[in-house]
Amino acid sequence: MSSSSQVTESWISSFCGLLGHEYFAEVSEDFIEDDFNLTGLQSQVPMYKEALEMILDVEPEDDEDEEDEEEEDEDDDEILGDERPTGYRRASERRHLRMASDLSVIESSAELLYGLIHQRYITSRPGIQQMAEKYELQHFGTCPRVHCNSCRVLPVGLNDTPGHETVKLFCPSCLDVYTPPNSRFQTVDGAFFGTTFPSLFFMTFTDIDIAGSRNSAGAADALLAIQQANRDAKNNATPSHITSINGVAPHNLAPGLGPGSIYEPRIYGFRVSERARSGPRMKWLRMRPADVTELDETRRYWEDHAGDGDQPDEEDLNMIDVAEGKAAPTDRRKKLQARRRRANGSGGGGGSPMDTNGIGAAG
Amino acid sequence: MDDFNSETDSDYTSYWRDWFISSRGNEYFCEIDEEYLTDRFNLTGLNTEVQYYQHALDLVTDVFDFDCDDDMREAIEKSARHLYGLVHARYIVTTRGLAKMLEKFKKSDFGKCPRVLCQSQPLLPMGQSDVPNTSPVKLYCARCEDLYNPKSSRHAVIDGAYFGTSFHNILFQVYPAMLPPKSQRRYEPRVFGFKVHAAASLGRWQSDERERMKERLRQARVETGFEEEDEDDEEEELEDEDMEVGDGFEGAMVQQ
């Protein structure tokens, strides 16, 4: 925007260059200058205007010039534009007086504001693209879990309001969240990344092979390669013509979980029994059906309640995409019916998993 | 400690084990008793595994007295570390060894579980194989029962066989009181407050598997070890799901 900001480093790039801020993307000034993107932030950030000016490197001295520009902009879309400049000027005068004492307050407000804008930016098209580049370069690190084979992770917040939790890392391979290995990230607020970002990321870039990085890392090690081949074979009960289950390609649905990726405790080679007090209790957390069509809950439900009337159309039933048109719907149904018997015993939520009246009704 | 290293060149080398366990990168090891090392029975079979076995053993037990050039010395030093590691794997499953490792475990010397829901549960070192040079050391979390890579690269090069595949499981058999309570909570990926369908349906499937396991255990009259156990709690859990509030995880959602 102003030529001066290009000479010296902008506030945004210096903020992103700070130690511990490696996860941040540089929000484009265009995004920040669009008021729509800042809706509601004014009430969340103290000294909002000053903070915003700091982020955009709008110098108080430059105010005259800036205002002129802004005035023009304002005139175009706002009738109230006339009143603005005086307000601005007064604000800038006041600022000169309190500048020194309040600078640190404004600085921290600017960081908060930038974080909150960042949370929105990385779910926008240019933002998520920028994060994709950082993901490719492994800027967020890899999953510490052994069976995830150094799968690349993404930053995530556990809360969208600031001040609750620090930033965590989401692993798409085990669908779990981890604390960043370096303690310098323990000062970064998770809300600056938000709860939505990583899941939206993998919904946006469905072509990414989540487990992909393991090939380059694992191929070097012959043993790992063999283990991998073993695991793939075990995991491969999914009919090969299925290209999507519940909106995700089968090979991208938690590839780090399932048979072969669950730790089996052993003592001198003998497995520790489930019935032992110290026996395994948490295997469910890392389980995944060998045949992912088991997760097609809609179809399973309606096959259980075949006679119950209101059965939706065949189209609506289908949470599975197949490669070659209607290659095998009938034989899939047979399989599902066989499987159904096993699935029946699961108390859990009762009723339909898709029944929004019961479980899904959030306040 | 660096001064100490040069001192080992003299004839009277002492406290090699002290130096070894206190040197950087060896934080996972505990000190093996002199007594254990000098009992030949405990070293059965290691002479074929370790080069310069006798010299290495002398070095470890601080009776090294052999004039040799630097290259040889280097090789013996390396063998001594290997020997120490292999004896270590045997030692830590003995009563005294377990007690020593338990102390280190309590101090979180092996690090804490990176999984957010494990709430900094201390880890234990383990190997995925008992054969040396197969895979580096991993860390076991007793709360989520999973394996993690050590944070630091200086630990990632330690051989897993120096800890073995059994040690961490034996520790919890011997000290069942150290078993952490297991949690049924999980992370639920969400987009704008809504659960992601693929992840959520996998989660429901996993919960079904868990309930089936609990049923099996109940029929076998075995304690399940989960934090929230009774039927009341299960109802609560459902309610939680209804209301989507509370603890940051099940309820990690957009707030106004």
Boltz contact constraints between the chains, C-beta under 6 A:
constraints:
  - contact:
      token1: [A, 144]
      token2: [B, 114]
      max_distance: 6.0
  - contact:
      token1: [A, 144]
      token2: [B, 148]
      max_distance: 6.0
  - contact:
      token1: [A, 144]
      token2: [B, 149]
      max_distance: 6.0
  - contact:
      token1: [A, 145]
      token2: [B, 148]
      max_distance: 6.0
  - contact:
      token1: [A, 146]
      token2: [B, 138]
      max_distance: 6.0
  - contact:
      token1: [A, 146]
      token2: [B, 147]
      max_distance: 6.0
  - contact:
      token1: [A, 158]
      token2: [B, 248]
      max_distance: 6.0
  - contact:
      token1: [A, 158]
      token2: [B, 252]
      max_distance: 6.0
  - contact:
      token1: [A, 159]
      token2: [B, 248]
      max_distance: 6.0
  - contact:
      token1: [A, 159]
      token2: [B, 252]
      max_distance: 6.0
  - contact:
      token1: [A, 160]
      token2: [B, 254]
      max_distance: 6.0
  - contact:
      token1: [A, 161]
      token2: [B, 255]
      max_distance: 6.0
  - contact:
      token1: [A, 168]
      token2: [B, 116]
      max_distance: 6.0
  - contact:
      token1: [A, 175]
      token2: [B, 199]
      max_distance: 6.0
  - contact:
      token1: [A, 176]
      token2: [B, 187]
      max_distance: 6.0
  - contact:
      token1: [A, 177]
      token2: [B, 116]
      max_distance: 6.0
  - contact:
      token1: [A, 177]
      token2: [B, 187]
      max_distance: 6.0
  - contact:
      token1: [A, 178]
      token2: [B, 114]
      max_distance: 6.0
  - contact:
      token1: [A, 178]
      token2: [B, 115]
      max_distance: 6.0
  - contact:
      token1: [A, 179]
      token2: [B, 114]
      max_distance: 6.0
  - contact:
      token1: [A, 179]
      token2: [B, 116]
      max_distance: 6.0
  - contact:
      token1: [A, 181]
      token2: [B, 151]
      max_distance: 6.0
  - contact:
      token1: [A, 195]
      token2: [B, 190]
      max_distance: 6.0
  - contact:
      token1: [A, 195]
      token2: [B, 252]
      max_distance: 6.0
  - contact:
      token1: [A, 196]
      token2: [B, 191]
      max_distance: 6.0
  - contact:
      token1: [A, 196]
      token2: [B, 192]
      max_distance: 6.0
  - contact:
      token1: [A, 199]
      token2: [B, 189]
      max_distance: 6.0
  - contact:
      token1: [A, 199]
      token2: [B, 191]
      max_distance: 6.0
  - contact:
      token1: [A, 199]
      token2: [B, 196]
      max_distance: 6.0
  - contact:
      token1: [A, 200]
      token2: [B, 191]
      max_distance: 6.0
  - contact:
      token1: [A, 246]
      token2: [B, 197]
      max_distance: 6.0
  - contact:
      token1: [A, 246]
      token2: [B, 198]
      max_distance: 6.0
  - contact:
      token1: [A, 246]
      token2: [B, 201]
      max_distance: 6.0
  - contact:
      token1: [A, 247]
      token2: [B, 198]
      max_distance: 6.0
  - contact:
      token1: [A, 248]
      token2: [B, 198]
      max_distance: 6.0
  - contact:
      token1: [A, 253]
      token2: [B, 198]
      max_distance: 6.0
  - contact:
      token1: [A, 263]
      token2: [B, 145]
      max_distance: 6.0
  - contact:
      token1: [A, 263]
      token2: [B, 146]
      max_distance: 6.0
  - contact:
      token1: [A, 263]
      token2: [B, 147]
      max_distance: 6.0
  - contact:
      token1: [A, 265]
      token2: [B, 169]
      max_distance: 6.0
  - contact:
      token1: [A, 266]
      token2: [B, 165]
      max_distance: 6.0
  - contact:
      token1: [A, 267]
      token2: [B, 166]
      max_distance: 6.0
  - contact:
      token1: [A, 267]
      token2: [B, 169]
      max_distance: 6.0
  - contact:
      token1: [A, 267]
      token2: [B, 170]
      max_distance: 6.0
  - contact:
      token1: [A, 268]
      token2: [B, 166]
      max_distance: 6.0
  - contact:
      token1: [A, 272]
      token2: [B, 169]
      max_distance: 6.0
  - contact:
      token1: [A, 275]
      token2: [B, 220]
      max_distance: 6.0
  - contact:
      token1: [A, 275]
      token2: [B, 222]
      max_distance: 6.0
  - contact:
      token1: [A, 277]
      token2: [B, 176]
      max_distance: 6.0
  - contact:
      token1: [A, 278]
      token2: [B, 172]
      max_distance: 6.0
  - contact:
      token1: [A, 278]
      token2: [B, 173]
      max_distance: 6.0
  - contact:
      token1: [A, 278]
      token2: [B, 176]
      max_distance: 6.0
  - contact:
      token1: [A, 278]
      token2: [B, 179]
      max_distance: 6.0
  - contact:
      token1: [A, 280]
      token2: [B, 145]
      max_distance: 6.0
  - contact:
      token1: [A, 281]
      token2: [B, 182]
      max_distance: 6.0
  - contact:
      token1: [A, 281]
      token2: [B, 225]
      max_distance: 6.0
  - contact:
      token1: [A, 282]
      token2: [B, 144]
      max_distance: 6.0
  - contact:
      token1: [A, 282]
      token2: [B, 145]
      max_distance: 6.0
  - contact:
      token1: [A, 282]
      token2: [B, 182]
      max_distance: 6.0
  - contact:
      token1: [A, 284]
      token2: [B, 206]
      max_distance: 6.0
  - contact:
      token1: [A, 284]
      token2: [B, 209]
      max_distance: 6.0
  - contact:
      token1: [A, 284]
      token2: [B, 210]
      max_distance: 6.0
  - contact:
      token1: [A, 287]
      token2: [B, 206]
      max_distance: 6.0
  - contact:
      token1: [A, 287]
      token2: [B, 209]
      max_distance: 6.0
  - contact:
      token1: [A, 295]
      token2: [B, 201]
      max_distance: 6.0
  - contact:
      token1: [A, 295]
      token2: [B, 205]
      max_distance: 6.0
  - contact:
      token1: [A, 297]
      token2: [B, 201]
      max_distance: 6.0
  - contact:
      token1: [A, 346]
      token2: [B, 208]
      max_distance: 6.0
  - contact:
      token1: [A, 347]
      token2: [B, 211]
      max_distance: 6.0
  - contact:
      token1: [A, 348]
      token2: [B, 207]
      max_distance: 6.0
  - contact:
      token1: [A, 348]
      token2: [B, 208]
      max_distance: 6.0
  - contact:
      token1: [A, 359]
      token2: [B, 241]
      max_distance: 6.0
  - contact:
      token1: [A, 362]
      token2: [B, 244]
      max_distance: 6.0
  - contact:
      token1: [A, 363]
      token2: [B, 243]
      max_distance: 6.0
